[in-house]
């Protein structure tokens, strides 16, 4: 089975209750439940190492460990673990005693089932993730869970380190159809987002689509808009006079992606404008343009898909 030490496995980075994240659901349950974690993989697998599923005492489950092959069986073992308080180590696929449960991918999974994890730990984990803090849990061979700092040396007592990264957040500045289509597409993914626009029609259309939107009354980032290292900043203006103040402020943040709509000619003017303000070349290079994976995408819907794909590709490169 694939194991830590020395390896960090990304856990599901979801901070919204609607997403039914297993760790969140377990923390907010009024009765102790169990958490089932993929703790080992051999060969191909449908889910990643560290993927979790929460099981409540009434049999409800949140999350998935496969394409639907093993979940019901894991629930049965989890309910038994809740009854006797003992950790289970389950193997599915090649070499499994559960010969009637097949994994279509042809590999093997080890699943650790932990009954009634420490409530204080679960609450602290939920609080850290809500505050968009990077954090991690270490899973021991015996099924113990504890917080592990990023710089902690590999330990024999830890089999797997599950890292929880804040979900990518989108801060969008813009006006017109491009801004509305992009904000609405981000909304559809469930990612946290905020559209700031100076235009009444854009505000009304975005609000009607269910986007999180605010009016922008000056060409600067409002002081209460926090941009962290997991935030993408996107400018979608036709009037590029709005941009330089915002871009200069965005470059002072750790945003992992900063991009602005426009042609290569517009990008060159943008770069010269930032240079005239004393912004160094290395910093200016962070401003992407033209944006999107599809060159010269002019249709607002196509541009929205193109830019979103570029941002999520950047997220994957950073993992």
Protein Blocks (a to p, Z undefined) as FASTA:
>chain_A
ZZdehiacdddddfbfklopaklmmmmpcbdcdddddfbdehjdfbdehiacdddfkopa
edjfbeolmmmmmmmmmmmmmmnopacdddehehiablmbccfkopacdddddehiafkl
mmmmmmmmmnopacdddddfkopacdddfklccdfkbmbdcddddddddddddedjklmm
mmmmmmmnopacddddfbfklmmmmmmnopacdddfbdcddfklccdfkbccddddfblm
lmmmmmmmmmmpccfbdcdeddfklmmmmmmmmmmnopafklmmmpgcdedjbehiabfk
lmmmmmmmmmmmmmmmmZZ
